Amino acid sequence: MYGLNTDRRRAREARRKQIRRRRFGVLVLAVTLVSLAVWAAAALPTATPARVPDTVVHPTFGATPVADQIVIAHVGDVPIVLPVPGEATTAIAYHPVGTPEAVALSPQGECVSGGGIGQRLADIFQSGGGVQYYLIESEGGETSAATAGLSVGAAPGSSIVSPVDGVVTSVKEYDLLGRHRDVQVDIRLASDPTLLLVLTHVSDVRVEPGEQVVAGETLVGEVRAFAQELDQALRQFTSDNGDHAQLMVLKVASELGEF
């Protein structure tokens, strides 16, 4: 009888040890699964995406720091900044305008010779290069300087920002060569009220007379697309139709505000 009871106790003790081992095994497995789940949750993207900077969601030309803006010319001591995005720029060229009131601009960068299609400025900027420009001989050289007019080539629809700080004095339509409707935006320079920047070949104008504009930041409009039949001089240096924004600076009476 004593031996039977001893055997029973030993059997019960063995079953208890087996149950404890099973429970311990289940606990270890549970801890391992939980650890794997936590690691996977940390490694995979969350349901809420990371915040995208506003400058990426809503890109604006004004997001470029002033120090990083590209100066393409000077009028006196006043810098004229690139009015179109660098990645859309095709070529820059100076030419006479035939207007006696036009002030000679001082080019910034390197003058390159013409004679054929050159490398896009956008590609030059991307590779770390600086401003390059051409000189175009055209009518009006007898009455204005060879650098009085400035054409900045860019793809049609590219944004145009104000090249200078100032105040818009006029937005008006006119007929280019008597048959092509165009828009002219006049900006009186903040640093010198006797100087008026005239910007043409603009579409989808975004400014109004009396509005203050900031160089390289204020959106003026977009580069317009001209018909293929219009022989644009800048075409000789680009691989497209030569569409561009054109500007010149006029000397005017400070009390007039517009030419």
WOLINCOR-V896624 format. One line per field, one symbol per residue. ss: DSSP state (2 for helix, 1 for strand, 0 for the rest). psi: psi as a letter, one per 30 degrees, with the letter a starting at -180 (. if undefined). burial: + if it has 16 or more other ideal C-beta (glycine too) atoms within 10 Angstrom, else -. Layout:
# WOLINCOR-V896624
ss: ???
psi: ???
burial: ???
This chain:
# WOLINCOR-V896624
ss: 0222222222222222222222222222222222222222222000000000022220002220022200111110011110000222111111100000010001100110000000002222220000011111000000000000111111000011100001111111111100011111111110000011111101100000000110000011111000000000222220000001111111100000000
psi: eeeeeeeeeeeeeeeeeeeeeeeeeeeeeeeeeeeeeeeeeeelklfjllkkkffeeikkeffkkeffkjkflkjbgkkjlkflkeffkelkklllfgjefkkkkjkkakkllbglkakkeeeeeegglakkllkkklkffffllfgekjkjklkkfkkklkflkakkfkjllljkgffjklkkkkjkkefjfgkjkjklhklhkgllkfkklkkgekkeblklkllffjjkefffflgafgklkkllkkjlkffefl.
burial: ------------------------------------------------------------+--+----++-++-+--+++++++++-++++++++++-+-+++-+-+++--------+-+++-++-----++++-+---+---+++++++++++++-++++++++++++-+----+-----+++++++++-++-++++++++--+++---+-+-++++++++++-+-----+-+++++-+++++++++++-+----+-+
